[in-house]
Each structure stands twice: as structure tokens, then as C-alpha cells.
Amino acid sequence: MIDPADEAAVEAQLGRAPRGIHAVGHRCPCGSPDVVTTEPRLPDGTPFPTTYYLTCPRAASRIGSLEGGGLMKEMEARLAEDPELAAAYAAAHERYLAARAELGEVEEIAGISAGGMPTRVKCLHVLAGQSLAQGPGVNPLGDEVLERLGAWWEEGPCVPR
């Protein structure tokens, strides 16, 4: 059960009511949630593969700038050229699936993680969310995204607490 204050913070971050929150996956250094762990099936029955959902609008905006700058294509090219990076990224995919399986099995999304894993890079928000929620060293590309973001929290909470 998520604390009502955390749910209100996430609603303010998203600008809409959150759906299917299982727990706060990570807290920003400012104290607010910045990633929520989401149920694999939303309350309306929709399968939802994005287990780690980045909610901080400041971090999300900075990640959008990285995506717009072509970082996803650069990362995907490196995956094709670097077998060690590809293996670590594939392991991140497996860790993602294992974490989601702990929340429940949803046949429609079996084997599908998020963010393009295990062979593509299509959403840096998801990769950063996994790195925040599961910790450094789990997803090398998510770790890289966080490194490039800098301290998005330095200005204080993105929404009032």
C-alpha cells in the first residue's frame, strides 16, 4: 500500500492520477518519489510492462533532451559493437523480468521488459528508472543516463510535499 502523501506527490508530478502503483521504487534525494514500481496489470485490466516508472518531471525533461540529442541511437550502436555491454544489458533485461514476476505474471507481456531491452534502446526514461530502483550496476545504460543527467534534484522538490 502506498502512502497517500506519496500518491499525491506522484499525481502532482504526472499531472494525472497514477495507476497501478505497487510501491515507491526510489526516492529522490529531496525526499519525493522519483520512480514508482507499477503492477504488471493495471486496475482496468491493461497489461503494463513498465515496472519502474520514472515520475519526476525534472528528471524526465532532462532525459527527453538526451533522447532528442541522439543518445539512444549512439547506445544502440554500441550494443551492436560491444559484446560485454550487450551481455550486461541482456542481464538487466532478465533482472527487470524477474522483478516484475515477483509482482505477478501477465501472459500478454511475458518476456517483454521495457525500454527496448534486451537488444534495442528505445526509452531512456525506463532505463534510468530501473537503475534508480534496482541500484547501480544493474543496467549499464541506465547508469550512464543517470550520470549524464547530473543532479536534477538540486533545485529542491519538483512538486510541493
N, CA, C and O of each residue as an XYZ file, in Angstrom:
644
protein
N       0.850     -1.193      0.000
C       0.000      0.000      0.000
C       0.889      1.247      0.000
O       1.814      1.368      0.803
N       0.598      2.138     -0.886
C       1.388      3.364     -0.990
C       0.819      4.425     -0.045
O      -0.396      4.549      0.112
N       1.699      5.168      0.564
C       1.312      6.248      1.465
C       0.531      7.306      0.671
O       0.944      7.671     -0.430
N      -0.579      7.799      1.209
C      -1.365      8.805      0.478
C      -0.567     10.062      0.107
O      -0.832     10.667     -0.932
N       0.393     10.459      0.928
C       1.212     11.630      0.596
C       2.099     11.344     -0.612
O       2.312     12.220     -1.450
N       2.615     10.124     -0.700
C       3.420      9.744     -1.866
C       2.543      9.685     -3.115
O       2.948     10.132     -4.187
N       1.354      9.136     -2.970
C       0.445      9.071     -4.122
C       0.088     10.472     -4.596
O       0.014     10.713     -5.801
N      -0.136     11.406     -3.660
C      -0.442     12.787     -4.036
C       0.756     13.435     -4.733
O       0.584     14.184     -5.695
N       1.965     13.150     -4.253
C       3.164     13.700     -4.892
C       3.297     13.172     -6.317
O       3.604     13.935     -7.233
N       3.070     11.885     -6.509
C       3.161     11.293     -7.848
C       2.079     11.881     -8.756
O       2.343     12.157     -9.926
N       0.887     12.074     -8.241
C      -0.174     12.681     -9.042
C       0.226     14.089     -9.483
O      -0.008     14.473    -10.628
N       0.828     14.853     -8.577
C       1.286     16.202     -8.936
C       2.409     16.134     -9.963
O       2.460     16.957    -10.877
N       3.307     15.168     -9.825
C       4.406     15.024    -10.782
C       3.885     14.696    -12.177
O       4.340     15.263    -13.171
N       2.931     13.780    -12.239
C       2.418     13.312    -13.528
C       1.355     14.231    -14.128
O       1.139     14.236    -15.340
N       0.700     15.002    -13.274
C      -0.411     15.830    -13.741
C      -1.664     15.023    -13.985
O      -2.573     15.476    -14.681
N      -1.721     13.828    -13.416
C      -2.887     12.944    -13.534
C      -2.828     11.925    -12.396
O      -1.799     11.762    -11.740
N      -3.927     11.260    -12.183
C      -3.949     10.222    -11.150
C      -3.062      9.057    -11.583
O      -3.170      8.585    -12.715
N      -2.194      8.595    -10.697
C      -1.370      7.436    -11.050
C      -2.219      6.169    -11.092
O      -3.270      6.088    -10.457
N      -1.740      5.174    -11.857
C      -2.485      3.921    -11.995
C      -1.591      2.755    -11.615
O      -0.431      2.699    -12.022
N      -2.114      1.848    -10.855
C      -1.440      0.586    -10.601
C      -0.160      0.658     -9.798
O       0.699     -0.212     -9.937
N      -0.009      1.676     -8.956
C       1.224      1.768     -8.171
C       1.268      0.636     -7.144
O       0.321      0.423     -6.387
N       2.373     -0.069     -7.140
C       2.619     -1.100     -6.132
C       3.366     -0.507     -4.941
O       3.035     -0.781     -3.787
N       4.377      0.312     -5.237
C       5.207      0.899     -4.185
C       6.040      2.035     -4.772
O       6.112      2.208     -5.988
N       6.659      2.792     -3.895
C       7.669      3.751     -4.333
C       8.920      2.933     -4.631
O       9.422      2.221     -3.762
N       9.419      3.035     -5.852
C      10.594      2.271     -6.262
C      11.901      2.939     -5.885
O      12.913      2.271     -5.671
N      11.875      4.277     -5.803
C      13.064      5.041     -5.444
C      12.615      6.429     -5.014
O      11.619      6.961     -5.504
N      13.368      6.996     -4.095
C      13.127      8.372     -3.671
C      14.272      9.261     -4.123
O      15.445      8.900     -4.029
N      13.907     10.401     -4.603
C      14.856     11.440     -4.968
C      15.562     11.897     -3.685
O      14.992     11.773     -2.601
N      16.776     12.417     -3.783
C      17.422     12.966     -2.592
C      16.591     14.046     -1.896
O      16.802     14.306     -0.711
N      15.649     14.681     -2.605
C      14.789     15.690     -1.982
C      13.703     15.048     -1.117
O      13.021     15.746     -0.367
N      13.536     13.733     -1.213
C      12.551     13.020     -0.406
C      11.304     12.580     -1.152
O      10.577     11.709     -0.676
N      11.050     13.158     -2.294
C       9.866     12.784     -3.074
C      10.123     11.491     -3.837
O      11.271     11.159     -4.130
N       9.055     10.759     -4.161
C       9.231      9.616     -5.065
C       9.736     10.147     -6.411
O       9.322     11.217     -6.857
N      10.633      9.390     -7.052
C      11.002      9.732     -8.422
C      10.817      8.543     -9.348
O      10.872      8.688    -10.569
N      10.597      7.363     -8.770
C      10.252      6.154     -9.525
C       9.202      5.406     -8.725
O       9.325      5.253     -7.510
N       8.169      4.942     -9.414
C       7.213      4.047     -8.765
C       7.320      2.664     -9.402
O       7.603      2.523    -10.591
N       7.088      1.666     -8.581
C       7.002      0.292     -9.056
C       5.533      0.058     -9.371
O       4.669      0.240     -8.514
N       5.260     -0.343    -10.592
C       3.892     -0.453    -11.070
C       3.500     -1.916    -11.247
O       4.307     -2.737    -11.682
N       2.275     -2.227    -10.911
C       1.741     -3.575    -11.094
C       1.789     -3.944    -12.576
O       1.617     -3.070    -13.426
N       2.018     -5.207    -12.904
C       2.096     -5.602    -14.314
C       0.742     -5.614    -15.029
O       0.681     -5.729    -16.253
N      -0.327     -5.497    -14.265
C      -1.653     -5.343    -14.860
C      -2.328     -4.180    -14.146
O      -2.471     -4.191    -12.924
N      -2.742     -3.173    -14.918
C      -3.384     -2.004    -14.343
C      -4.788     -2.367    -13.836
O      -5.343     -3.390    -14.236
N      -5.358     -1.541    -12.966
C      -6.681     -1.850    -12.421
C      -7.770     -2.078    -13.471
O      -8.732     -2.804    -13.220
N      -7.620     -1.455    -14.651
C      -8.634     -1.658    -15.706
C      -8.385     -2.921    -16.531
O      -9.114     -3.202    -17.482
N      -7.334     -3.691    -16.156
C      -7.036     -4.943    -16.844
C      -5.958     -4.849    -17.912
O      -5.548     -5.869    -18.465
N      -5.495     -3.647    -18.208
C      -4.477     -3.452    -19.240
C      -3.123     -4.006    -18.783
O      -2.661     -3.670    -17.692
N      -2.485     -4.844    -19.597
C      -1.121     -5.284    -19.269
C      -0.185     -4.076    -19.311
O      -0.302     -3.228    -20.195
N       0.742     -3.999    -18.358
C       1.620     -2.840    -18.253
C       3.041     -3.299    -17.990
O       3.380     -3.627    -16.853
N       3.889     -3.330    -19.030
C       5.240     -3.866    -18.861
C       6.214     -2.942    -18.132
O       7.270     -3.395    -17.691
N       5.881     -1.656    -17.995
C       6.815     -0.708    -17.384
C       6.752     -0.800    -15.865
O       5.997     -0.074    -15.218
N       7.546     -1.693    -15.312
C       7.558     -1.920    -13.867
C       8.106     -0.718    -13.127
O       7.561     -0.326    -12.096
N       9.181     -0.123    -13.638
C       9.803      1.033    -12.981
C       9.489      2.285    -13.788
O      10.067      2.523    -14.848
N       8.561      3.077    -13.262
C       8.040      4.231    -13.985
C       8.619      5.499    -13.368
O       8.352      5.812    -12.208
N       9.413      6.224    -14.149
C      10.018      7.464    -13.695
C       8.929      8.531    -13.588
O       8.199      8.771    -14.550
N       8.818      9.173    -12.420
C       7.749     10.146    -12.207
C       8.219     11.583    -12.083
O       7.422     12.504    -12.265
N       9.484     11.799    -11.779
C       9.986     13.167    -11.569
C       9.992     13.932    -12.886
O      10.696     13.541    -13.817
N       9.224     15.013    -12.985
C       9.174     15.739    -14.256
C      10.494     16.407    -14.610
O      10.809     16.562    -15.790
N      11.263     16.801    -13.619
C      12.552     17.446    -13.898
C      13.522     16.432    -14.518
O      14.164     16.717    -15.528
N      13.618     15.263    -13.910
C      14.482     14.219    -14.466
C      13.974     13.791    -15.844
O      14.762     13.597    -16.770
N      12.664     13.647    -15.972
C      12.081     13.220    -17.253
C      12.381     14.234    -18.360
O      12.657     13.847    -19.496
N      12.327     15.507    -18.038
C      12.608     16.536    -19.029
C      14.066     16.471    -19.482
O      14.352     16.574    -20.675
N      14.974     16.303    -18.542
C      16.386     16.205    -18.902
C      16.655     14.952    -19.747
O      17.463     14.978    -20.676
N      15.971     13.870    -19.410
C      16.131     12.645    -20.199
C      15.584     12.852    -21.603
O      16.165     12.367    -22.574
N      14.481     13.564    -21.716
C      13.941     13.880    -23.040
C      14.949     14.625    -23.894
O      15.036     14.392    -25.100
N      15.718     15.524    -23.277
C      16.758     16.251    -24.019
C      17.852     15.296    -24.484
O      18.365     15.432    -25.595
N      18.212     14.326    -23.636
C      19.209     13.327    -24.043
C      18.688     12.504    -25.221
O      19.420     12.226    -26.171
N      17.409     12.118    -25.145
C      16.820     11.353    -26.259
C      16.831     12.180    -27.535
O      17.176     11.676    -28.604
N      16.451     13.453    -27.425
C      16.428     14.335    -28.586
C      17.807     14.572    -29.181
O      17.932     14.890    -30.364
N      18.841     14.417    -28.363
C      20.211     14.598    -28.825
C      20.817     13.374    -29.473
O      21.984     13.396    -29.864
N      20.039     12.296    -29.596
C      20.519     11.112    -30.304
C      21.214     10.062    -29.449
O      21.852      9.155    -29.984
N      21.102     10.173    -28.130
C      21.796      9.223    -27.263
C      21.321      7.790    -27.472
O      22.125      6.862    -27.383
N      20.047      7.589    -27.744
C      19.534      6.223    -27.922
C      20.211      5.546    -29.110
O      20.619      4.389    -29.003
N      20.336      6.230    -30.222
C      20.988      5.642    -31.406
C      22.448      5.331    -31.112
O      22.966      4.295    -31.530
N      23.111      6.234    -30.389
C      24.513      6.016    -30.037
C      24.649      4.772    -29.153
O      25.532      3.942    -29.372
N      23.775      4.650    -28.163
C      23.824      3.492    -27.264
C      23.543      2.196    -28.017
O      24.214      1.187    -27.803
N      22.556      2.232    -28.892
C      22.200      1.033    -29.648
C      23.354      0.594    -30.553
O      23.602     -0.601    -30.714
N      24.043      1.546    -31.130
C      25.212      1.213    -31.963
C      26.301      0.570    -31.106
O      26.951     -0.381    -31.541
N      26.501      1.079    -29.900
C      27.496      0.494    -29.006
C      27.104     -0.921    -28.600
O      27.975     -1.777    -28.447
N      25.823     -1.183    -28.423
C      25.373     -2.543    -28.104
C      25.770     -3.522    -29.203
O      26.170     -4.653    -28.926
N      25.656     -3.078    -30.445
C      25.987     -3.948    -31.578
C      27.487     -4.211    -31.685
O      27.903     -5.224    -32.247
N      28.288     -3.310    -31.151
C      29.749     -3.420    -31.288
C      30.448     -3.986    -30.059
O      31.588     -4.440    -30.156
N      29.791     -3.969    -28.911
C      30.445     -4.318    -27.648
C      29.737     -5.506    -26.990
O      28.705     -5.323    -26.345
N      30.273     -6.713    -27.143
C      29.602     -7.895    -26.593
C      29.460     -7.865    -25.065
O      28.487     -8.395    -24.529
N      30.401     -7.262    -24.373
C      30.285     -7.177    -22.911
C      29.133     -6.264    -22.508
O      28.368     -6.585    -21.599
N      29.013     -5.134    -23.183
C      27.905     -4.221    -22.920
C      26.585     -4.903    -23.256
O      25.627     -4.803    -22.489
N      26.521     -5.589    -24.380
C      25.299     -6.295    -24.786
C      24.917     -7.355    -23.763
O      23.736     -7.523    -23.459
N      25.898     -8.069    -23.231
C      25.617     -9.099    -22.220
C      25.107     -8.463    -20.927
O      24.181     -8.987    -20.308
N      25.688     -7.363    -20.522
C      25.237     -6.685    -19.302
C      23.826     -6.128    -19.483
O      23.019     -6.153    -18.553
N      23.534     -5.631    -20.672
C      22.199     -5.096    -20.974
C      21.165     -6.225    -20.997
O      20.045     -6.056    -20.515
N      21.544     -7.372    -21.558
C      20.659     -8.544    -21.551
C      20.403     -9.017    -20.117
O      19.291     -9.434    -19.792
N      21.419     -8.955    -19.264
C      21.244     -9.321    -17.858
C      20.305     -8.342    -17.155
O      19.526     -8.740    -16.289
N      20.377     -7.061    -17.525
C      19.458     -6.065    -16.963
C      18.016     -6.400    -17.346
O      17.102     -6.271    -16.532
N      17.825     -6.827    -18.581
C      16.502     -7.271    -19.065
C      15.984     -8.413    -18.186
O      14.828     -8.403    -17.765
N      16.840     -9.390    -17.914
C      16.432    -10.533    -17.077
C      16.099    -10.096    -15.658
O      15.151    -10.608    -15.064
N      16.858     -9.165    -15.109
C      16.582     -8.652    -13.758
C      15.243     -7.922    -13.734
O      14.496     -8.017    -12.760
N      14.944     -7.198    -14.803
C      13.679     -6.477    -14.919
C      12.516     -7.475    -14.906
O      11.542     -7.313    -14.171
N      12.649     -8.506    -15.738
C      11.594     -9.528    -15.812
C      11.410    -10.234    -14.475
O      10.278    -10.493    -14.065
N      12.497    -10.547    -13.796
C      12.413    -11.237    -12.501
C      11.710    -10.367    -11.464
O      10.899    -10.863    -10.682
N      12.017     -9.078    -11.457
C      11.357     -8.173    -10.508
C       9.872     -8.076    -10.799
O       9.057     -8.066     -9.876
N       9.512     -8.003    -12.073
C       8.087     -7.922    -12.422
C       7.377     -9.213    -12.055
O       6.235     -9.178    -11.598
N       8.028    -10.348    -12.245
C       7.413    -11.641    -11.922
C       7.076    -11.735    -10.438
O       6.122    -12.415    -10.060
N       7.842    -11.065     -9.606
C       7.529    -11.053     -8.171
C       6.208    -10.346     -7.890
O       5.572    -10.598     -6.867
N       5.794     -9.467     -8.793
C       4.533     -8.740     -8.631
C       3.357     -9.487     -9.244
O       2.205     -9.224     -8.900
N       3.640    -10.410    -10.145
C       2.583    -11.174    -10.795
C       2.945    -11.498    -12.232
O       3.728    -10.796    -12.870
N       2.369    -12.555    -12.715
C       2.597    -12.981    -14.101
C       1.449    -12.475    -14.971
O       0.279    -12.620    -14.616
N       1.791    -11.888    -16.098
C       0.805    -11.411    -17.059
C       1.217    -11.977    -18.410
O       2.209    -11.547    -18.999
N       0.458    -12.931    -18.887
C       0.817    -13.680    -20.093
C       1.073    -12.787    -21.303
O       1.988    -13.047    -22.085
N       0.273    -11.739    -21.458
C       0.389    -10.887    -22.642
C       1.748    -10.183    -22.747
O       2.159     -9.797    -23.841
N       2.442    -10.016    -21.624
C       3.727     -9.311    -21.654
C       4.880    -10.217    -21.212
O       5.957     -9.731    -20.867
N       4.653    -11.516    -21.223
C       5.709    -12.461    -20.848
C       6.929    -12.266    -21.745
O       6.802    -12.227    -22.969
N       8.099    -12.145    -21.144
C       9.343    -11.993    -21.893
C       9.629    -10.587    -22.377
O      10.707    -10.326    -22.911
N       8.682     -9.675    -22.200
C       8.854     -8.287    -22.633
C       9.196     -7.454    -21.405
O       8.432     -7.409    -20.440
N      10.339     -6.803    -21.449
C      10.665     -5.917    -20.334
C      10.233     -4.511    -20.736
O       9.038     -4.252    -20.876
N      11.173     -3.611    -20.922
C      10.810     -2.246    -21.302
C      12.049     -1.544    -21.827
O      13.167     -2.033    -21.663
N      11.850     -0.416    -22.449
C      12.977      0.392    -22.893
C      13.723     -0.156    -24.091
O      14.769      0.378    -24.461
N      13.203     -1.221    -24.714
C      13.859     -1.823    -25.857
C      14.736     -3.012    -25.506
O      15.243     -3.699    -26.393
N      14.917     -3.255    -24.214
C      15.771     -4.382    -23.809
C      15.214     -5.679    -24.377
O      13.996     -5.797    -24.508
N      16.025     -6.632    -24.711
C      17.458     -6.719    -24.462
C      18.348     -6.313    -25.633
O      19.571     -6.354    -25.498
N      17.788     -5.925    -26.768
C      18.650     -5.674    -27.933
C      18.573     -4.247    -28.475
O      19.437     -3.832    -29.248
N      17.548     -3.498    -28.078
C      17.372     -2.142    -28.608
C      17.383     -1.135    -27.460
O      17.319     -1.510    -26.290
N      17.462      0.136    -27.809
C      17.349      1.219    -26.826
C      16.270      2.145    -27.350
O      16.483      2.870    -28.321
N      15.107      2.121    -26.707
C      14.016      2.952    -27.217
C      13.399      3.876    -26.180
O      12.544      4.691    -26.526
N      13.810      3.776    -24.900
C      13.275      4.683    -23.887
C      14.275      4.827    -22.746
O      14.429      3.924    -21.923
N      14.947      5.961    -22.706
C      15.937      6.201    -21.658
C      15.291      6.394    -20.293
O      15.921      6.140    -19.267
N      14.036      6.843    -20.272
C      13.320      7.024    -19.001
C      13.213      5.691    -18.251
O      13.424      5.629    -17.040
N      12.885      4.644    -18.981
C      12.747      3.320    -18.380
C      14.089      2.811    -17.868
O      14.166      2.240    -16.780
N      15.134      3.014    -18.642
C      16.458      2.536    -18.240
C      16.925      3.255    -16.978
O      17.483      2.631    -16.075
N      16.697      4.564    -16.914
C      17.054      5.329    -15.718
C      16.206      4.880    -14.529
O      16.713      4.754    -13.414
N      14.923      4.640    -14.766
C      14.043      4.170    -13.691
C      14.526      2.855    -13.108
O      14.505      2.668    -11.892
N      14.961      1.942    -13.968
C      15.478      0.666    -13.480
C      16.745      0.883    -12.657
O      16.906      0.287    -11.592
N      17.635      1.729    -13.144
C      18.879      1.971    -12.410
C      18.614      2.606    -11.049
O      19.283      2.275    -10.070
N      17.655      3.506    -10.981
C      17.316      4.102     -9.694
C      16.694      3.059     -8.755
O      17.079      2.956     -7.590
N      15.741      2.297     -9.265
C      15.007      1.352     -8.421
C      15.836      0.138     -8.015
O      15.755     -0.313     -6.872
N      16.631     -0.393     -8.941
C      17.384     -1.616     -8.645
C      18.828     -1.334     -8.256
O      19.538     -2.243     -7.827
N      19.266     -0.110     -8.398
C      20.591      0.278     -7.946
C      21.636      0.274     -9.040
O      21.435     -0.309    -10.106
N      22.759      0.932     -8.768
C      23.826      0.991     -9.756
C      24.408     -0.384    -10.047
O      24.462     -1.257     -9.181
N      24.842     -0.551    -11.295
C      25.460     -1.803    -11.694
C      24.503     -2.811    -12.296
O      24.944     -3.825    -12.837
N      23.203     -2.561    -12.218
C      22.222     -3.492    -12.781
C      22.029     -3.240    -14.271
O      22.030     -4.184    -15.061
N      21.863     -1.985    -14.663
C      21.653     -1.636    -16.069
C      22.713     -0.612    -16.477
O      22.619      0.557    -16.102
N      23.713     -1.037    -17.239
C      24.803     -0.114    -17.569
C      24.344      1.117    -18.346
O      24.894      2.203    -18.157
N      23.358      0.967    -19.206
C      22.894      2.118    -19.968
C      22.049      3.043    -19.099
O      22.110      4.263    -19.253
N      21.270      2.482    -18.200
C      20.527      3.304    -17.240
C      21.472      4.083    -16.343
O      21.234      5.255    -16.049
N      22.546      3.431    -15.906
C      23.554      4.119    -15.089
C      24.170      5.283    -15.858
O      24.406      6.355    -15.300
N      24.426      5.059    -17.142
C      25.003      6.117    -17.974
C      24.043      7.297    -18.113
O      24.462      8.454    -18.068
N      22.767      7.001    -18.281
C      21.764      8.069    -18.367
C      21.802      8.905    -17.089
O      21.833     10.135    -17.149
N      21.799      8.244    -15.939
C      21.811      8.980    -14.671
C      23.069      9.826    -14.527
O      23.016     10.945    -14.016
N      24.180      9.301    -14.971
C      25.440     10.046    -14.915
C      25.346     11.311    -15.754
O      25.821     12.372    -15.348
N      24.736     11.196    -16.917
C      24.619     12.346    -17.820
C      23.589     13.368    -17.337
O      23.652     14.539    -17.709
N      22.645     12.927    -16.512
C      21.599     13.836    -16.032
C      22.127     14.896    -15.095
O      21.645     16.028    -15.093
N      23.104     14.540    -14.308
C      23.541     15.461    -13.268
C      22.549     15.461    -12.118
O      21.672     14.601    -12.046
N      22.688     16.410    -11.237
C      21.881     16.479    -10.011
C      20.573     17.233    -10.266
O      20.459     18.419     -9.956
N      19.595     16.534    -10.831
C      18.320     17.161    -11.186
C      17.564     17.651     -9.955
O      16.672     18.490    -10.088
N      17.884     17.164     -8.782
C      17.172     17.489     -7.547
C      17.712     18.735     -6.847
O      17.109     19.191     -5.875
N      18.815     19.291     -7.303
C      19.463     20.387     -6.590
C      18.566     21.594     -6.362
O      18.749     22.324     -5.388
N      17.612     21.813     -7.234
C      16.706     22.966     -7.082
C      15.631     22.700     -6.030
O      14.808     23.574     -5.759
N      15.627     21.527     -5.444
C      14.608     21.183     -4.451
C      13.525     20.321     -5.074
O      13.612     19.957     -6.246
N      12.510     19.997     -4.295
C      11.438     19.111     -4.789
C      10.781     19.655     -6.056
O      10.576     20.860     -6.200
N      10.458     18.747     -6.962
C       9.816     19.140     -8.221
C       8.337     19.489     -8.004
O       7.728     20.173     -8.826
N       7.773     19.014     -6.897
C       6.389     19.332     -6.530
C       6.355     19.592     -5.022
O       7.185     19.053     -4.289
N       5.429     20.392     -4.559
C       5.345     20.632     -3.100
C       5.014     19.346     -2.351
O       4.238     18.524     -2.838
N       5.595     19.173     -1.178
C       5.318     17.995     -0.341
C       4.445     18.430      0.819
O       4.081     17.608      1.660
